Amino acid sequence: MMKGVFLMLGGNLGDVSATFNQAIALLNASSVRVLRCSSHYITPAWPDPSQPEYLNMAVEVEWDGTPDELLAITQSVEHELGRVRSVRNANRTLDIDIVLFGSKLLDTELLQVPHPRMHERLFVLDPLCDLAPDFIHPILGEKLEVLRLSLKNG
């Protein structure tokens, strides 16, 4: 089982907290073992803060498959819970991103891990630091907490 796999959940349409609970149940039913969940964070929509606010959280999962298989499951969960893919950064019921897959580096047409902009986004780093502040970013070589603090102070 692969440990150190972190997903980010976000949404800004409907009862997002209830959607998160449903997503976690569906992930667990799909052989993705959810180990821990961060607190929920309310953040302005990005990149357009005039859209409804987002609710975000991180989850650590245990997974015994490939990153592509995990991506297929997360996209299936998104779809089942009402995610409609239209334009980039559109409002959504649920978004699930694979932000870290242990220390693995991936750069394919469908998936980049670690998430290429995670270190620039407090709405990712704040929840991740609830779970793994000492996790070392596999490319930048810094603890997540150091990245979070430099972004807050910078």
TORLOFI-410177 format. One line per 8 residues: number of its first residue (from 1); their letters; for each residue x, y, z of N, C-alpha, C. Coordinates in steps of 0.02 Angstrom, whole numbers, always signed. Example, Ala and Ser with C-alpha at 12.3 -4.5 7.8 and 13.67 -1.06 7.14 Angstrom:
% residues 2
1	as	+660:-284:+390:+615:-225:+390:+660:-165:+390; +642:-112:+354:+684:-53:+357:+645:+2:+394
//
This chain:
% residues 154
1	mmkgvflm	+42:-59:+0:+0:+0:+0:+44:+62:+0; +27:+108:-44:+65:+171:-49:+38:+219:+4; +84:+246:+45:+65:+296:+94:+94:+363:+71; +72:+417:+105:+95:+484:+84:+61:+507:+22; +0:+481:+11:-40:+503:-46:-91:+552:-20; -91:+613:-47:-135:+665:-23:-179:+691:-79; -243:+697:-63:-292:+724:-109:-318:+790:-81; -335:+836:-124:-369:+898:-105:-439:+894:-130
9	lggnlgdv	-487:+910:-86:-557:+913:-105:-578:+986:-100; -615:+1008:-149:-640:+1076:-149:-707:+1079:-186; -745:+1129:-169:-809:+1140:-203:-840:+1205:-180; -884:+1231:-222:-918:+1294:-204:-991:+1295:-227; -1019:+1237:-242:-1090:+1233:-260:-1124:+1181:-217; -1183:+1198:-192:-1222:+1151:-151:-1195:+1146:-80; -1214:+1092:-47:-1191:+1078:+22:-1124:+1042:+17; -1071:+1081:+14:-1005:+1053:+0:-981:+1008:+57
17	satfnqai	-997:+1025:+118:-977:+982:+174:-1008:+913:+168; -1072:+910:+151:-1106:+846:+140:-1075:+809:+80; -1058:+846:+28:-1027:+817:-31:-959:+786:-12; -921:+820:+30:-857:+793:+53:-869:+726:+89; -919:+723:+132:-933:+661:+168:-951:+605:+120; -991:+621:+69:-1009:+571:+19:-948:+549:-21; -905:+597:-38:-844:+581:-76:-799:+533:-36; -791:+546:+28:-749:+503:+69:-779:+433:+72
25	allnassv	-844:+428:+79:-877:+362:+80:-866:+326:+13; -873:+362:-42:-864:+331:-108:-791:+310:-119; -744:+352:-96:-673:+333:-102:-660:+269:-63; -684:+266:-1:-674:+206:+40:-706:+145:+7; -763:+153:-24:-797:+98:-58:-760:+76:-122; -715:+119:-146:-679:+105:-208:-608:+81:-195; -594:+56:-136:-528:+30:-117:-476:+85:-106; -497:+147:-102:-453:+202:-81:-466:+211:-7
33	rvlrcssh	-418:+194:+34:-428:+196:+107:-411:+266:+133; -462:+302:+155:-451:+369:+184:-425:+361:+255; -365:+387:+267:-333:+380:+332:-349:+439:+378; -343:+500:+352:-354:+560:+393:-380:+616:+349; -417:+661:+382:-445:+720:+348:-424:+782:+385; -411:+835:+348:-395:+900:+378:-459:+934:+400; -449:+991:+432:-506:+1036:+444:-531:+1061:+378; -591:+1090:+379:-618:+1124:+319:-594:+1196:+320
41	yitpawpd	-579:+1221:+261:-556:+1291:+253:-602:+1326:+203; -627:+1383:+222:-666:+1425:+176:-618:+1475:+145; -617:+1477:+79:-571:+1521:+44:-606:+1556:-14; -581:+1614:-32:-610:+1648:-91:-599:+1605:-154; -645:+1610:-200:-637:+1575:-264:-574:+1601:-298; -540:+1555:-332:-479:+1574:-368:-485:+1548:-438; -471:+1584:-488:-440:+1651:-489:-491:+1708:-486; -555:+1694:-484:-607:+1746:-486:-643:+1750:-419
49	psqpeyln	-621:+1796:-375:-650:+1799:-308:-723:+1823:-307; -752:+1842:-364:-822:+1861:-366:-867:+1799:-367; -839:+1740:-381:-878:+1678:-378:-890:+1658:-305; -936:+1612:-292:-947:+1590:-223:-884:+1562:-192; -878:+1571:-125:-820:+1546:-89:-816:+1470:-95; -755:+1445:-87:-742:+1373:-89:-734:+1346:-18; -752:+1284:-11:-735:+1245:+48:-681:+1196:+24; -626:+1193:+61:-570:+1150:+43:-550:+1106:+101
57	mavevewd	-525:+1048:+86:-495:+1005:+137:-446:+957:+103; -400:+931:+143:-353:+881:+120:-370:+814:+152; -356:+761:+116:-363:+694:+144:-300:+654:+127; -278:+616:+176:-224:+569:+163:-255:+501:+151; -232:+468:+99:-260:+403:+82:-205:+351:+76; -225:+289:+83:-182:+232:+70:-208:+200:+6; -163:+186:-40:-184:+164:-107:-136:+111:-132; -164:+59:-163:-124:+3:-187:-128:-3:-263
65	gtpdella	-125:+53:-297:-129:+51:-370:-86:+106:-400; -96:+118:-463:-57:+170:-498:-90:+238:-489; -52:+291:-500:-82:+358:-498:-138:+366:-549; -130:+337:-608:-183:+342:-659:-247:+307:-637; -240:+251:-603:-300:+216:-577:-334:+258:-523; -294:+290:-481:-322:+333:-429:-357:+393:-461; -327:+421:-513:-358:+477:-549:-426:+456:-577; -430:+397:-606:-493:+373:-634:-546:+368:-579
73	itqsvehe	-527:+344:-520:-575:+339:-465:-597:+408:-442; -550:+454:-434:-568:+521:-410:-614:+556:-460; -601:+547:-524:-644:+579:-574:-713:+546:-575; -716:+481:-563:-780:+447:-559:-821:+472:-499; -788:+482:-442:-822:+509:-383:-847:+579:-397; -805:+621:-428:-827:+689:-445:-890:+686:-488; -889:+645:-539:-946:+639:-585:-1009:+615:-548; -1000:+564:-506:-1057:+537:-470:-1089:+589:-424
81	lgrvrsvr	-1048:+636:-399:-1073:+687:-353:-1088:+753:-388; -1099:+750:-454:-1125:+808:-489:-1075:+854:-522; -1012:+835:-524:-962:+877:-557:-975:+878:-632; -981:+938:-659:-987:+947:-731:-926:+986:-754; -887:+956:-799:-828:+991:-824:-848:+1034:-883; -838:+1099:-874:-853:+1146:-928:-790:+1186:-942; -788:+1248:-921:-729:+1289:-932:-683:+1283:-871; -619:+1297:-882:-569:+1295:-828:-589:+1342:-772
89	nanrtldi	-581:+1320:-710:-595:+1358:-649:-669:+1376:-641; -713:+1338:-672:-785:+1350:-664:-806:+1328:-594; -862:+1357:-571:-892:+1335:-508:-904:+1260:-512; -901:+1225:-454:-911:+1153:-455:-936:+1126:-389; -969:+1069:-394:-992:+1035:-333:-933:+1002:-298; -885:+977:-336:-829:+941:-307:-771:+939:-356; -712:+951:-328:-650:+943:-365:-605:+901:-321; -576:+849:-348:-528:+808:-311:-463:+807:-351
97	divlfgsk	-411:+834:-320:-345:+835:-352:-297:+789:-314; -257:+752:-350:-202:+714:-320:-144:+764:-316; -127:+786:-256:-75:+836:-250:-7:+806:-234; -6:+750:-198:+56:+715:-183:+44:+640:-187; +92:+604:-214:+88:+531:-219:+154:+505:-190; +160:+510:-124:+224:+495:-91:+277:+541:-119; +335:+514:-134:+388:+555:-163:+391:+547:-239; +340:+515:-267:+338:+501:-339:+330:+567:-379
105	lldtellq	+365:+570:-435:+359:+626:-482:+325:+601:-545; +273:+636:-566:+237:+618:-627:+224:+681:-668; +232:+674:-733:+216:+729:-778:+190:+699:-843; +124:+686:-843:+93:+658:-903:+40:+708:-928; +9:+691:-983:-43:+734:-1010:-101:+741:-962; -115:+688:-923:-173:+688:-878:-157:+707:-806; -95:+700:-786:-80:+706:-715:-9:+731:-703; -4:+782:-661:+61:+806:-637:+62:+800:-561
113	vphprmhe	+111:+765:-536:+119:+756:-464:+193:+765:-447; +210:+806:-397:+163:+844:-357:+127:+896:-399; +69:+916:-373:+30:+967:-409:+76:+1026:-422; +80:+1050:-484:+131:+1100:-502:+124:+1168:-469; +65:+1184:-443:+57:+1250:-412:+38:+1246:-338; +43:+1187:-309:+22:+1179:-239:+60:+1225:-192; +124:+1235:-206:+166:+1276:-162:+150:+1351:-168; +107:+1370:-214:+87:+1440:-224:+17:+1454:-196
121	rlfvldpl	-14:+1404:-164:-84:+1410:-145:-95:+1392:-71; -114:+1442:-32:-128:+1429:+38:-188:+1383:+47; -236:+1386:-1:-294:+1343:+6:-276:+1269:-3; -215:+1255:-26:-189:+1187:-28:-144:+1175:+32; -98:+1221:+44:-48:+1210:+97:-78:+1211:+167; -127:+1254:+180:-157:+1256:+247:-186:+1188:+266; -231:+1159:+225:-257:+1093:+244:-204:+1038:+245; -157:+1040:+198:-104:+989:+197:-63:+991:+261
129	cdlapdfi	-50:+1052:+285:-10:+1059:+346:-47:+1036:+408; -114:+1032:+405:-150:+1000:+460:-129:+927:+467; -114:+895:+411:-101:+823:+409:-27:+806:+408; +13:+845:+373:+83:+825:+361:+129:+885:+355; +135:+926:+407:+177:+986:+401:+250:+971:+386; +274:+912:+407:+344:+894:+397:+356:+855:+332; +304:+843:+293:+313:+808:+229:+357:+850:+184; +407:+819:+153:+454:+854:+110:+427:+855:+38
137	hpilgekl	+420:+915:+10:+398:+922:-59:+451:+888:-103; +431:+840:-145:+480:+799:-181:+522:+837:-232; +501:+895:-254:+541:+934:-302:+577:+990:-266; +542:+1027:-224:+571:+1086:-192:+615:+1068:-132; +608:+1008:-104:+650:+987:-49:+637:+1023:+16; +579:+1055:+23:+561:+1092:+84:+501:+1058:+117; +498:+1066:+183:+439:+1042:+220:+379:+1084:+198; +321:+1053:+198:+260:+1089:+179:+248:+1149:+224
145	evlrlslk	+263:+1142:+288:+254:+1198:+335:+299:+1256:+317; +360:+1243:+295:+406:+1297:+274:+378:+1332:+213; +352:+1294:+165:+322:+1323:+105:+262:+1366:+123; +221:+1340:+169:+161:+1377:+191:+180:+1443:+225; +228:+1440:+270:+249:+1500:+306:+281:+1551:+260; +321:+1528:+212:+352:+1575:+165:+300:+1608:+121; +246:+1573:+104:+193:+1601:+64:+153:+1652:+105; +141:+1635:+169:+104:+1681:+213:+145:+1745:+226
153	ng	+210:+1737:+232:+253:+1794:+250:+282:+1830:+190; +272:+1801:+131:+308:+1827:+74:+268:+1871:+31
//
